[in-house]
Amino acid sequence: MRCFFVNKIFCGNAVDVLRSFPAESVNMCVTSPPYYCLRDYGIEAQIGNEQTPYEYIQNLLLVFNEVKRVLRADGTLWINIADSYAGSGKGGWNKQISEWSNKNLNPQHNPSCYNMPKIWHGIKAKDMIGVPWLLAFSLRENGWYLRSDIIWHKKNCMPESVKDRPSKCYEHIFLLSKSPKYYYDYDAVKEPAAQSSILRYSRGVSDKTKYKDRKQGIFMPRDKTDFSDMRNKRDVWSVAINASHIPGHFAVYPEKLIEPCIMAGSAVGGVVLDPFFGSGTTGVVAVKNNRKFIGIDINPEYCKTAQMRINKISNETEVINFGDKNK
């Protein structure tokens, strides 16, 4: 990709900005779209405040269709997304979230799920909507390869006041690819194997054993045995939520959460795209790991915040205003 595009933050509508990029010009995309029906930021054309979850999914598909176009053939897409519940018409917001929203957001733009229809095509009041899977299956129908559903287990999840179901303590990270064969650095994200696994694997093996590898029921010659105290990264990631001290940002995903995505999905010098850049965590992690980044966000205040964060570790970042941000 031309140098003009990289290490820049584009302030504008994600679809419009992406359409200006050349095809197959980025290595990977990692992002967290605005969650459905969480809050209204008062930005026209924002995503997340649609009247139905189906409209929300369709708007996300418009963005990810363009992401697919600008991804290289071997590129991957990593999406962090959480679920939502259908409203009962009586509110039901987490008290802490509501208090924060009332304090930090324009009072004319309070969360609007109170006014959402109670039933959407079979989704009843109090139903878990299944937003992550609606998105994942829609992307698959659009030609993406759905490769993994990674569970982000939040070690210190926010408490909920509900008494008729378990409290939520996880979110999804979907790994999707543009092609059946794609770039994935297996070694970059290996993790230490459990000591019990190492002992179990090595138990009974001696120098006199000709065949000792019984993985998947196949005996392998001793000199070809794959034995290591490291293992392939699992699909449940336990990562604590970081307390956000960034004004206007209630939930910033942790750097440790997306670092494995960037390490596995790109090589040093690769280009990492985030069309919902927010406070710029993707850019921060990319720069720290010697990757380039492209950030896009429709909110001017977020773009400024992201620029300040990234410029603390790299002074090359600038914000580019792309057309009319609110249309």
N, C-alpha and C positions, 0 to 999 in steps of 0.2 A: 504494500500500500504506500502511496505517496506520503512523504513526511508531513505534509500539511494536515493529514487526518489524525495522526497518532499523538498520544499524550495531550489530547485536547478534550475539553468538555463542551459539548454542543447543547445550547439552551433552546429547546424547541420540541415540537411534536416528534415522537420517536419514528413514526412511519415516514414522515416527510424528510427527516434527517437521513434515515437509512436509505431512502430512495436516491439520495445524492451520492452514495458511496458506490465504488466499482464492485462488480461481482467477484466472489471468491477472493476477498481481500483481507479477511481476518481469520485467525487460527481457531478461536473458540469464543463462546459467549457464556458468561455466568451472570445471573441476575436474580433479583427478587421483585416481581411485579407488586404494585400496590394490592394488598389483600382485599378481597371483595367485601364491600359494605362495612368497612372499619371506620373510616372518617372521611369527611369532605374537606379538602384543603382550599376550596374556593377558587380553583383554577379551571377555567372552561376547557373542555376536551380532555380532562383528566380521566384516567382509567381507575375503576374500583367503585364508582358511585352510580353504576347503571341500574335501571329499574328491575332487571332480572339477571340472574347469574348467567343465563344464556347469552345475553347481550355482552356481558363482561367477557365471556369466553371468546365471542366473535371479535371483540376489539383486541384481545390479546393475540388471536390468530393473525390479525392484520400485521401486528408487529413482528411476530415470529416467522411469518412468511417472508418478510424482508430480511430478517436475521438469517434465514436459510439461504437466501440469495447471496448475501455477502460473505457467508462462511465458505472456507475452502472445502473441497470435496472430502477431505479427511477431518473436517472440523466437528466439534461437539458443542452441545447446548446443555447447560446445567441450570435448572430452575428451582429456586427455593420458594415454596408456596405453602400456605396453611389453609385449613378449612374454615368455613363459616356456618352459622346456624340460621335457619329461617326464623324471622321475627314472629313474635306472638302478638305484636301490636301494643305490647305493654313495656317496651324497652328491653331490659335484660342485659344491658351492657355491664361488663366488668366495672366495678365502682372506680377502681384506680384509673382505668383507661378513660372513663367518662370525666373524672375530675381533671385529668391531664388535658383532655380535649377542650373542656370548657375554659381552662386557664390559658392554653397556648394557641387556640385557634380562634379565628374570627367568629363571634357569636352568631353571625348570619349563616355560618357554614358548619353547623353541628352535624354529627353523624346522622345520616338520613335513613338508616334501616328501620327506624320507627315507622316511617311512612311507606315502606315497601309493601307490596301485596302479600297477604298471608299465605297464599297458595300459588305456586308456579308450576303448572304442568305436572302435577303429582307430588311436588315437594310441599309438605304440610308445615304448618306452624310447629316450631321446636325441632323439626328434622335437621340432622346434619346434612348439609347440601351435597357434599362430595365434590367440592370445587377442584381440588387437586386432580382427581381422577377424571372429571369432565374435561379438564385441560389436557391431561396426558393422552386420553383416548382420542380427543380431537386432533392433537398434533400427530398422533400415529396415523389417523385417517388422512392427514395431509401429506403423508409420505415420510415423516420422521421415523427413525428406528428407536423404539422405546427400550433402552438397554438396562436401566436399573432404577429402582425406587429406594433411595437412601433415606433412612430415618434419622432425622436430627433429634436426638434425645436431649432435652434441656435439663441439665443437672439442677438448675435453680429456677424452674418455671414459675411464672406469675400465678399466685393463688386465684382461684375462682370461687364465687359465692354459691355455686350450684350445689344442690343436695339430691338431685335425682339422676346423676351420672358421674363417672369418674372425671376428675380434673384433667384437662389436656396438658401434656408435657412433651409433645413432639410436633415436628413439622416435616414436610417432605422435601427432598431434593431429587428431582428427576434428572437422570442422565439420558440424553437423547443424541443420536448421531445423524448426520446427513446421509451417510453411506454405510453399507454393511461392514466395510473395513475403514477404520478411522484411527487417528493418532490417540494413543493412550499409553502413557509412561507408567507401566506397571511397577517398575523398580522405584520410581520417585515417591511412591506413596505406600510402600511396604511398611508394615508395623510389626513390633516384636511379637513373636508367638508366645502363647501362654506356656509357662514352665511345665505344666501338666502335659501339654501336647508334645513338648520336646522330649520329656521322659517317656511318654507312651510310644512315641515314634521310634526312639532309639532302644527301647527295651528289647533285650534278647538278641541284639546285633553284636556280632563279634567279627574279628578279622578273618575267621575261618568260614564265615558265611558268604557263599558265592552270590546268592540272590537275597536281597534284604528289603527291597522296595515293593510294598504291597498296595500302593495307592490304587484305588479303583479296581482291586483284584488282579492287577498286572504285576508279574515278577520282572524286575529289571536287573541287569548286571550290576554288580556292586559299584563298578567304576562310573556308572551312569546315574547313580542314585542322586536325586535332588533333595539334599538334606540341608536345612538352614534354620537358624533361630529367628528368622523373619518369615512373615506370611503375607499373603495377599490381603489388602485392606478390606475389612468387613463392611457391610452396608447399614450398620447402626453406628452412628457417630455421637458420642456423648461429649457435648461441648456446652459449657456454661454461658449464660447470657451475660454480656457485659453491661454494666450500668452506663447509660448514655448521658454524657455531659455536653452533648451537642445541642444547642438551642433549636427547637422545632422538630427534633427527631426523637421520638419516643422509643422506637425499636430499630436499632442498628445491628445488622447481623455481625457476629464476631469474626475477626480476621482469621482465627483458627478454623472456622467453619468452612470458609471458601478457599483457604490455602491449598488443601489437597486437590480441589477441583482445578485450580490454576496449574499446580505442579503436574498433575496427570494429563491435563488437556492441552498443554503447550510446552514448547521447548524454550530455553533461554533466548530472549530476543523476539519471541512470538508476540502477536497482537491479541489482546484480550478485550472483548466488547462487553459493555453493559448498557442496555437501552433504558434501564430504570436506575440511573446512577445514584440518586439520593444524595447521601452525605459523602459518597466517594470511597467507601471501604474497598470496593473492587479495585479501584485505581491505586489505593495505598498498598494493597497486597501485591498487585502486579509490579509496582515500582520496587518494592522491597525484595522481590524475587527476580529482578532483572528482566522483566517483561515490559512491553509497551501496552498502553491501554487507550480505549476510546470510550468516553462517557457521554450519555445523552440523558437529559432530564428536562421536563416541561416547566419545572418550578425554578424561577430565577434565584430565589433565596437558597435553594438547595445547591444550585450550581456554584454560587459564591462560597458556600460553606465547604463544598468538596474541593474547590480550588485552594482555599486556605489550608485545609488538612494536607493535601498532597504536596503543596509548596513547602511544607515544613521538612519534607525529605527530598524534594526535587523542585527546583525553581523554574522549571520549563513549562509548567501547566498554564494554559490560558482558557478563558471562557469565550466561546464564539456564539453570538446571538444568531439564531437561524430563523429568519423570516418573522412572522407574527406568531408568537408563542401560544397565544390563546385561541387560535383558529386551526 
